[in-house]
Amino acid sequence: MSWIWRIILSSGKSEPTLLVDGTVLPVLVRRYPCARSYRLRYDGAGGRVLLSMPARGAMRDALRWAQGQESWIRGQMAAAPERTPLGPGATLMIEGVECQISWDRAHARTPVLADAELRLGGPEEQVAARVARWLRAHALATLTRETHLIAAREGLSVASVRVGDPRSRWGSCSSGGIIRYSWRLILAPPEVRLATVAHEVAHLLHMDHSPAFHAAHARLLGADPAPARAWLRTYGAALHRV
């Protein structure tokens, strides 16, 4: 099948896109002062193209170059794993357990997790959006509770706990005590999530990755965090398919 490419250059603050055989791919452009050439990466989890370019480069030229990478992007799109839908009957991992989305008009509108099912009612066309909101809310509540519990072991104070959807990290801790997590940690097994929580809380003691930090991490967790790190390296990408 022939591929029809068209570059769409939007004005204002709109995100540039590539139209690939009828599929619109957002292009996230990053400018780097030290860059001397263009680099392209396909983000299968986000369904977008990441384009790196010199700080003073012309956007139009960069997108034209991206257009010329048709064969490479085609291969990347074909090799990318399918994303997990959030519609009725779909299955996904919640806290490491495979659960099915059970939709029935007789169920309550608010999702309820029970017996490896996430049950909800309401309009069928709103299922995906409400499941996504529930997952984020469940992640925030769980991670907030666990963060304060682990911090209390050493009398540490946490300013706030927040969740987002970063692509390159599972958590972060600011010098002001604000801890942020990927909401997708709620999909992982509890021991993996707890190891990440202990990691960020340990940064309240050591804002580095020194031997003292690693010792604090293991002490706060009460176990060796290496298996959890290995799990995320092996299976972490799958969490971004949801």
N, C-alpha and C positions, 0 to 999 in steps of 0.2 A: 504494500500500500504506500503510495507516495505521501510524503509529509508536506503540508502547506505551512510555511512559517511566515509569520508577520510580526514585526516589531511594533509595539504600541508605546509611544512615548507620551506619557500624560504630563499635563502641565500642573503647576502648583505643587502641592505636597503629595499628590497621588503616587502610589508605588508603581514603578515601571513593570511591565509584564511582557511575556512572550506568548504568542498564540501558536500552539503546537498541535497540528492536526485536530483543531477544534477544542483543545484543552488549554485553558488559560493558566500559565505558570507565573506566579508572582516572582519578581527578581529582587532579592535583597542585595543592595549594592553597598560595599564597604570600601572606603578609600583609605589607603595607607601611604604615609609620606615616604617610606622606604621602598615601596613597590616600584618595580621597573617594567612590569608586564601585567597582563590579565591572568586571572586564575578563576576556574569555574568548579563548583561543587554542586551536586544534586542532593537536595534534602528530601529523601523519600518520605520521611515521617511527616514533614510539613508540606509536602507537595509543592516545593518551590526550588528555585535556582539561586545559589549564593555566588555572587560575582565580586571578586576582589580586583581593584584597579588602582593605579597611581592617584595620588591626591589631586593632582592638577589635570588629570585626563578628562577627555570629553565623553560625556555619558553616551551620546549617539554613537561614537566610534566603538565604545565598549560593548554596547548592545549589538552592534553589527558584527563584532567579533564573536559574541556569544551565539549569534545566528549561525555562524559558520561551523559551530561545534555540533551540528545536527546528529551525526552518527554517534558521537559519544553520549549525548544526552538521551538519545533513543535507547541505547544499551543500558544506561543507568535506570531509566524508567521501567524497562522490561525486567531488570533484575531486582528492582525494589520490592520488598514484601508487601502484600496487600494490607491495607489498614483495617483495623477491627471496627466494624460499625457499632453503633449504640442503639440500634433499633430493636423492636420486639423479637425475641427468640435468639438474639445474639449472645455469645458467651465471651466473657472477659475475666481476667484475674483480678480479684479484690482481696488484698492482704494475703496474696499467694495462693488463694483458693479459686478454682474455676467456678464461676457463677454464671447463671443464665438470667437474662433480662426477661422477666415474666410480666407481660402487659395484659391487663384485662380491665374492661370498663367497670367491673365490680370492685376492683381494688381501689384503695385510697389514692388520691393524686400524688401525695408525697411518697417517694420511694422508701421501701422498707427492706432491709437485708435480713433474710431468714432462710435457713436450710438450703444454702448455696443458691438462693434465688434473690434477685433484686426485683421486688414486686411493686408495681405502680399501675395506676389507672389514668383517667383523664384522656384528653384528645390524643389519638395515636400519632398524629403528625408532630406532637411536641415531646415525644418520648426521648429522643436523642438529646435535646437541649436540657430537659429536666434531669436526665441521668448524668450529664456532664456537670451540671450545677451541683447535684448531690455528691458526686465524687470529689469535687473541690471542697465542698463544705465538710465532708467527712474527713478529708485529708487535713484540713486546717484544725478541726476539733481534736483529732487524734494526735497530730504532731505538736499542737500546743500543749496538750496534757502531758505527753511524754517528755517534751523539752523541759517543762517546769519540774517534773519529777526527777529527771536526771540532774538538772542544775542544782536542785535542793540537796543532793548528796554531798556537795561541797560548799553549800551556802552561797551559791552564785545567783546573781540577779539577772533576769532576762528582760530587756526593755519591751520587746514585742516579738511575736511570731507571725510570719506571713507566708503565703504560698503564691507561686507563680508558675510559669511554664518555660523555664530556661532550657536551652538545648545543650549547653556545654558543661553544666554542673548540676549536682543534686542538692546542694545547699551552700549557704554562705553566711558568714557572721561578721557584722561590722564592729568597729571599735566601740560604738555606742551601745552594743548589746542587742542590736536588731538581728534576728536570725530569720533567714528566708530559705524555703525549701521548694523543690519541685513537687507539685501536687501528685505527680505520677508515682511518688514513693508509696502511696496508699495501695498501689497495685502489687507491689513487691511483698515478699514474705516479711512478717513482723521483725525477724531477727536482722534482716537487711536494713529495714527502716530504722530500727533502734541503733544500729551501728552508725548510720548517717547522723542521727540525732546526737549521739555521743560525740561524734567527730566535731560537729558545729559547737556544741557546748564546751568541748575542750579548748576551742579557740577563745573562749572567754578568759581562759587562763594563759594561753600562749598563742599570740597572733602570728604563728609561723608553723612550720612542719619540722621542728627540731626534735631531737630525741626526747626532750621533756614533754613536748606536745604528744608524741606517740605514746609515751608512758601514761599521760593523763587520759588519753583516749581509751586505752585498754582498761584503765582503772575505773573510769566512769561507766564503761560498758559492762565490766565484769567478765569479759571474755576477750579472746583474740579477734580483732576486727578483720583479719585477713580473709576468712571465708566470705564475709559479706562483700568486701571489695572485689573478690574474684567473681562473685555472683553478678554484680553490676557490670563488670567488664564483659561477661559472657552473655547476659540476658538483658542488660539495660536498654539496648536499642529497641527491644521488643516493646518496652513500656511506652515508647513514643509512637507506636503504631495505633494506639487507641485514640 
